[in-house]
């Protein structure tokens, strides 16, 4: 907003100049750190679907945090949520098992 343009206009200006960000904005609302716990649930769902290798790394980080810190706040990906719990939820939504 500082330059008087919207986020969509800024993105279009980048596209017009040949920057496509590897197609990330065709999948995600925002491109940020893939392991950020402050992402929207839908962004995490897309990460699992479109980047399973990163999702698996996130699952491993989740396992390590739980092993090191237990079930307290430091051992949780989001408050009262683990990546494993999100994985189970997304699998159920997709009609997958486990």
N, C-alpha and C positions, 0 to 999 in steps of 0.2 A: 504493500500500500504506500510505502514511502515514495515510490516513483510514480504513483498515480495509476498503477495497473493492477489488475486482479491476478490471482494465482494462475488461473486458466490462461490469461493473456501472456503471462511470463513463460508458461510452459509452451504455448504456441510459438512464441518468439524463438525459443530454443529449437523447436522442431523446424521452424523456417530457416534456421541457420545450420541445420544438419545434425543437431544433437538429438539422439533418440533414446539415450539412457538405457540402451540394450532392451528396450521394450518394457521396462519395469512399470512405467505409468499406464501401460495397457492392462496390467494385472492389478497393481496396487494403487490405492488412493494417494498414499505418500510413500516415498522411498526413504527408508531409514535403516537403522541397524537391524538386521534380521533377528537378533537375539534380544531385542528390547522388550522388557516386560510391560511397557506402557503402550504397546500396540493395541489397536482395536482387535476384538475377537475375530472379526471377519478377515483382518489382515493376516492373523495367525492361521486361519483356515486356508487362506490362499497360499501361504508359505508351505503348509503341509501338502497341498495339492500340486503346486507348480515347482517346488524345490524340495523334493523329499530328502535329498542329501543334507540340506541345511536343517530340515526338520529332525532328521536322525541325530545330527550334532546337538541340537537343542534338547532332544530327549536325553542324550548322554550328559549334558551339563546339568540337567534336572536331576538325574540319578546321582551324580557326584555331589551336588548341593545337598540333597537329602541325606546322603551317607555322611557327609561332613558336618552338617548343621542340624540334622534332625527335622522334625516337623514344625519347628518355630519359624518365625518370619524369614530368617536368612535361608532356610531350606525350601522356601516356597517360591515359585516363579511369579505368581500373582497372589494377592491376599486370598487365602483359602483355595488356591488352585495350583495344581502341578501341571507340568507339560503332559505327563502321562494321563492325567484326568482329562485334559483337553483332547488328547489323542483319542481316548475312548469315546468322548462326546462326538468328535468329528467323525469317527468311524461309524458310530450309531446313526448319525445324520446321513451318512453316505450309504447306509445299508450294508456296511461291512461288518465283519465279526472281529472283535478284539483289536 
